[in-house]
Amino acid sequence: MDKNEEEIAAQNGNLEESSSTKDGSICGYESLHHLLSVNLKPHLYKEVSRLLIGLNCGKPLELIALPEAAKALSSKHDFDLQELLREPQVVRVGLIQNSVALPTTAPLLDQKRAIFQKLKPIIDSAGASGVNILCLQEAWMMPFAFCTREKRWCEFAEPVDGESTRFLQEYARKYNMVIISPILERDVNHGETLWNTAIIIGNHGNIIGKHRKNHIPRVGDFNESTYYMEGNTGHPVFETAYGKIAVNICYGRHHPMNWLAFGLNGAEIVFNPSATVGELSEPMWPIEARNAAIANSYFVGSINRVGTETFPNPFTSGDGKPQHADFGHFYGSSHFSAPDASCTPSLSRYKDGLLISDMDLNLCRQLKDKWGFRMTARYELYADLLARYLKPDFEPQVISDPLLHKKSL
Ligand SMILES: NC(=O)NCCC(=O)O
């Protein structure tokens, strides 16, 4: 090893130590933005924020004054409450990230009901803050047990009008709020088939519709195809009292055409309820959502659960590494991205939280007018390529340098 290599190895060693602190923090800070705001001089932080987060219609993001009742709930129940303003104020949108409430060894029904109890004050805080549209994390009513491949966790699955939906319908009515509820669905009309589904509850407590996860991961410990298959609901956009919304569930965020399809159907906000861990996806997390918002001229609300969920029986990832009983750390970091390339700072890496942002949905149209991405998209080129690509006799369009295949003299 030369000196340079030694230095790099030493740095990596230090990094491994500091980034794997057990509490899920980044060197003791709850988020990247917190780390930067505390350690940079104010004028440097302002400049770094401008580049990292962007501007809201040319101006820095401002704080919204939220009611004392919402703040009191946040300190009593120990969850973060962050407020960001985009102007002019049209729709107020909330995202909730949370850890599970009981160990995975507790009776399953107790686990689910404890999550209900944990979420109550957070949803009340969203209601007290006047949130119009609220989205929960992927499979919010259970631990993310799909790493285990054990079938007992199927017991968490519920029909679309099941207990979790009824729990949220009350809040939708109480606060005149649209709620997106991603659950493990049991399709009782189709042989009890399971799906990973987001249910859209209207502001009158009615069920507007559902969307089933389109892309199912087969990566690392995310063995979800043991439980459910690729969704069969297409790319629906739900027209609600507060705007046109869609849901791109977790792993679907790695598929640009999935984002595109929701945009083509007219979405103004696309939510990405997720469950993902640091070791696997953290460097991708802030990039993919922000890029989708820019490319498709809509807002994106990204939500990830928090904490480490440990399961009774160890499992392997099929990668030769030792068996283990947890996925690793779900790193939270929920945030919003806007079509003008700005984004909010993220919620904590390790703490429950409610992120609230006001957004002017006119920005979607303004950005289409300004950049013309839709107008210049040349979809016919891609439709033609895809049609050919799908045929078994497809040949890639590659033009080789003829010199490559000449015998050397
Ligand atoms: N829940 C889920 O689809 N996770 C897959 C891992 C990832 O996409 O980061």
The ligand as a MOL file (V3000), in Angstrom:
LIG
                    3D

  0  0  0     0  0            999 V3000
M  V30 BEGIN CTAB
M  V30 COUNTS 9 8 0 0 0
M  V30 BEGIN ATOM
M  V30 1 N -39.5100 -1.3140 -0.3610 0
M  V30 2 C -38.7420 -1.3900 -1.4250 0
M  V30 3 O -39.2060 -1.5140 -2.5490 0
M  V30 4 N -37.4240 -1.3450 -1.1920 0
M  V30 5 C -36.4440 -1.6260 -2.1740 0
M  V30 6 C -35.1580 -1.0060 -1.8730 0
M  V30 7 C -34.9640 0.3080 -2.5500 0
M  V30 8 O -35.5590 0.5420 -3.6030 0
M  V30 9 O -34.2160 1.1140 -2.0330 0
M  V30 END ATOM
M  V30 BEGIN BOND
M  V30 1 1 1 2
M  V30 2 2 2 3
M  V30 3 1 2 4
M  V30 4 1 4 5
M  V30 5 1 5 6
M  V30 6 1 6 7
M  V30 7 2 7 8
M  V30 8 1 7 9
M  V30 END BOND
M  V30 END CTAB
M  END
